Amino acid sequence: MDEQEDNRQQFNVRPIGIVHRPGSDAIPGLFFDPDQESMIVIDSLWESALTGIEEYSHLVVLFWLDRAERPENAPELFQPDGRDNLPSVGLFATRTPRRPNPIGMACPRLIRRDGNCLHVRGIDAWDGTPVVDIKGYAPRDDIRADAQVPKWLDRLWKTHDEERAARG
Amino acid sequence: MDEQEDNRQQFNVRPIGIVHRPGSDAIPGLFFDPDQESMIVIDSLWESALTGIEEYSHLVVLFWLDRAERPENAPELFQPDGRDNLPSVGLFATRTPRRPNPIGMACPRLIRRDGNCLHVRGIDAWDGTPVVDIKGYAPRDDIRADAQVPKWLDRLWKTHDEERAARG
């Protein structure tokens, strides 16, 4: 860690719960299955703070990618997803888990709440991943209907679709 | 801090930059102005990792609400925005900055990038707020077009619009 880092204020993140997704670690080269149901189990300490969350159809979930290697400074540019037909970019232009602060975000559908347990569909996190914040998904703040992405990302999504279709 | 908290793993967040928004602290009872331009100044350590971010029209910015009081356990339910015509809910059902991990999220438009400086429009954070992660906004992951919110939130948004219109 260099001087610039040492001199900065740092903050402490305390997990409020974990992602429970049985079996997901057993799948080699795990592909995100948008339809898989998983659970977010919130510590009993925070259960009452969930009151009213069940009126949202979707959540914003922030989680700590605790198994990701954490760079100490900007790594070399790289081709997203390791695809050699894509341009090299910096980590912030990608969703790589290898980030200075490895905070993942997902916007899953909330199927139902059972006390401190949120049943969701569409969270791309391994079993046991620590959860650090939950918010209701709010279209007015969170939808950017006119958002444009780099051409390479459109191409990558198309490739993912084709590969998923080929797997059947 | 109780035993349950003490026994848990904790994580360390290192800011990667700050929000620069001159004058915003001077506005009493600051209302979010969606059209205000502000800057995100990324530490030179991470500048090269921004390569390619300029091809996104919008960003997902995670920032640390460093001036927010941080609860040690679930506080009493409360009426959002202090409005006595709204139901009492838990903190996770709101965007209050008083969260166990005070991580704010905004999806601003990226106007342009000048080296380590991102000029954006639509970030609701005070001047000097530490930034902890930047991602490109990706419609496929981040838009939930069919999202529904609690009735009270629709009412609150309408009230905000009326109050904004009344101020001219």
Chai-1 contact restraints between the chains, C-beta under 6 A:
chainA,res_idxA,chainB,res_idxB,connection_type,confidence,min_distance_angstrom,max_distance_angstrom,comment,restraint_id
A,Q4,B,L45,contact,1.0,0.0,6.0,A-B,restraint_1
A,R8,B,P15,contact,1.0,0.0,6.0,A-B,restraint_2
A,Q10,B,N12,contact,1.0,0.0,6.0,A-B,restraint_3
A,Q10,B,R14,contact,1.0,0.0,6.0,A-B,restraint_4
A,F11,B,V13,contact,1.0,0.0,6.0,A-B,restraint_5
A,F11,B,W64,contact,1.0,0.0,6.0,A-B,restraint_6
A,N12,B,Q10,contact,1.0,0.0,6.0,A-B,restraint_7
A,V13,B,F11,contact,1.0,0.0,6.0,A-B,restraint_8
A,V13,B,V13,contact,1.0,0.0,6.0,A-B,restraint_9
A,V13,B,N101,contact,1.0,0.0,6.0,A-B,restraint_10
A,R14,B,Q10,contact,1.0,0.0,6.0,A-B,restraint_11
A,P15,B,R8,contact,1.0,0.0,6.0,A-B,restraint_12
A,I16,B,P100,contact,1.0,0.0,6.0,A-B,restraint_13
A,L45,B,Q4,contact,1.0,0.0,6.0,A-B,restraint_14
A,L45,B,N73,contact,1.0,0.0,6.0,A-B,restraint_15
A,W46,B,A74,contact,1.0,0.0,6.0,A-B,restraint_16
A,S48,B,A74,contact,1.0,0.0,6.0,A-B,restraint_17
A,S48,B,G90,contact,1.0,0.0,6.0,A-B,restraint_18
A,A49,B,A74,contact,1.0,0.0,6.0,A-B,restraint_19
A,A49,B,G90,contact,1.0,0.0,6.0,A-B,restraint_20
A,A49,B,L91,contact,1.0,0.0,6.0,A-B,restraint_21
A,A49,B,F92,contact,1.0,0.0,6.0,A-B,restraint_22
A,L50,B,G90,contact,1.0,0.0,6.0,A-B,restraint_23
A,L50,B,F92,contact,1.0,0.0,6.0,A-B,restraint_24
A,T51,B,L77,contact,1.0,0.0,6.0,A-B,restraint_25
A,T51,B,V89,contact,1.0,0.0,6.0,A-B,restraint_26
A,T51,B,G90,contact,1.0,0.0,6.0,A-B,restraint_27
A,G52,B,V89,contact,1.0,0.0,6.0,A-B,restraint_28
A,G52,B,G90,contact,1.0,0.0,6.0,A-B,restraint_29
A,G52,B,A93,contact,1.0,0.0,6.0,A-B,restraint_30
A,I53,B,F92,contact,1.0,0.0,6.0,A-B,restraint_31
A,I53,B,A93,contact,1.0,0.0,6.0,A-B,restraint_32
A,E55,B,P150,contact,1.0,0.0,6.0,A-B,restraint_33
A,Y56,B,V149,contact,1.0,0.0,6.0,A-B,restraint_34
A,S57,B,A147,contact,1.0,0.0,6.0,A-B,restraint_35
A,S57,B,Q148,contact,1.0,0.0,6.0,A-B,restraint_36
A,H58,B,R144,contact,1.0,0.0,6.0,A-B,restraint_37
A,H58,B,A147,contact,1.0,0.0,6.0,A-B,restraint_38
A,L62,B,I103,contact,1.0,0.0,6.0,A-B,restraint_39
A,W64,B,F11,contact,1.0,0.0,6.0,A-B,restraint_40
A,N73,B,L45,contact,1.0,0.0,6.0,A-B,restraint_41
A,A74,B,W46,contact,1.0,0.0,6.0,A-B,restraint_42
A,A74,B,S48,contact,1.0,0.0,6.0,A-B,restraint_43
A,A74,B,A49,contact,1.0,0.0,6.0,A-B,restraint_44
A,L77,B,T51,contact,1.0,0.0,6.0,A-B,restraint_45
A,V89,B,T51,contact,1.0,0.0,6.0,A-B,restraint_46
A,V89,B,G52,contact,1.0,0.0,6.0,A-B,restraint_47
A,G90,B,S48,contact,1.0,0.0,6.0,A-B,restraint_48
A,G90,B,A49,contact,1.0,0.0,6.0,A-B,restraint_49
A,G90,B,L50,contact,1.0,0.0,6.0,A-B,restraint_50
A,G90,B,T51,contact,1.0,0.0,6.0,A-B,restraint_51
A,G90,B,G52,contact,1.0,0.0,6.0,A-B,restraint_52
A,L91,B,A49,contact,1.0,0.0,6.0,A-B,restraint_53
A,F92,B,A49,contact,1.0,0.0,6.0,A-B,restraint_54
A,F92,B,L50,contact,1.0,0.0,6.0,A-B,restraint_55
A,F92,B,I53,contact,1.0,0.0,6.0,A-B,restraint_56
A,F92,B,I134,contact,1.0,0.0,6.0,A-B,restraint_57
A,A93,B,G52,contact,1.0,0.0,6.0,A-B,restraint_58
A,A93,B,I53,contact,1.0,0.0,6.0,A-B,restraint_59
A,A93,B,G136,contact,1.0,0.0,6.0,A-B,restraint_60
A,P100,B,I16,contact,1.0,0.0,6.0,A-B,restraint_61
A,N101,B,V13,contact,1.0,0.0,6.0,A-B,restraint_62
A,N101,B,V132,contact,1.0,0.0,6.0,A-B,restraint_63
A,N101,B,D133,contact,1.0,0.0,6.0,A-B,restraint_64
A,I103,B,L62,contact,1.0,0.0,6.0,A-B,restraint_65
A,I103,B,D133,contact,1.0,0.0,6.0,A-B,restraint_66
A,C107,B,R144,contact,1.0,0.0,6.0,A-B,restraint_67
A,V132,B,N101,contact,1.0,0.0,6.0,A-B,restraint_68
A,D133,B,N101,contact,1.0,0.0,6.0,A-B,restraint_69
A,D133,B,I103,contact,1.0,0.0,6.0,A-B,restraint_70
A,I134,B,F92,contact,1.0,0.0,6.0,A-B,restraint_71
A,G136,B,A93,contact,1.0,0.0,6.0,A-B,restraint_72
A,Y137,B,R144,contact,1.0,0.0,6.0,A-B,restraint_73
A,Y137,B,A147,contact,1.0,0.0,6.0,A-B,restraint_74
A,A138,B,V149,contact,1.0,0.0,6.0,A-B,restraint_75
A,P139,B,A147,contact,1.0,0.0,6.0,A-B,restraint_76
A,R140,B,W157,contact,1.0,0.0,6.0,A-B,restraint_77
A,I143,B,I143,contact,1.0,0.0,6.0,A-B,restraint_78
A,R144,B,H58,contact,1.0,0.0,6.0,A-B,restraint_79
A,R144,B,C107,contact,1.0,0.0,6.0,A-B,restraint_80
A,R144,B,Y137,contact,1.0,0.0,6.0,A-B,restraint_81
A,A147,B,S57,contact,1.0,0.0,6.0,A-B,restraint_82
A,A147,B,H58,contact,1.0,0.0,6.0,A-B,restraint_83
A,A147,B,Y137,contact,1.0,0.0,6.0,A-B,restraint_84
A,A147,B,P139,contact,1.0,0.0,6.0,A-B,restraint_85
A,Q148,B,S57,contact,1.0,0.0,6.0,A-B,restraint_86
A,V149,B,Y56,contact,1.0,0.0,6.0,A-B,restraint_87
A,V149,B,A138,contact,1.0,0.0,6.0,A-B,restraint_88
A,P150,B,E55,contact,1.0,0.0,6.0,A-B,restraint_89
A,W157,B,R140,contact,1.0,0.0,6.0,A-B,restraint_90
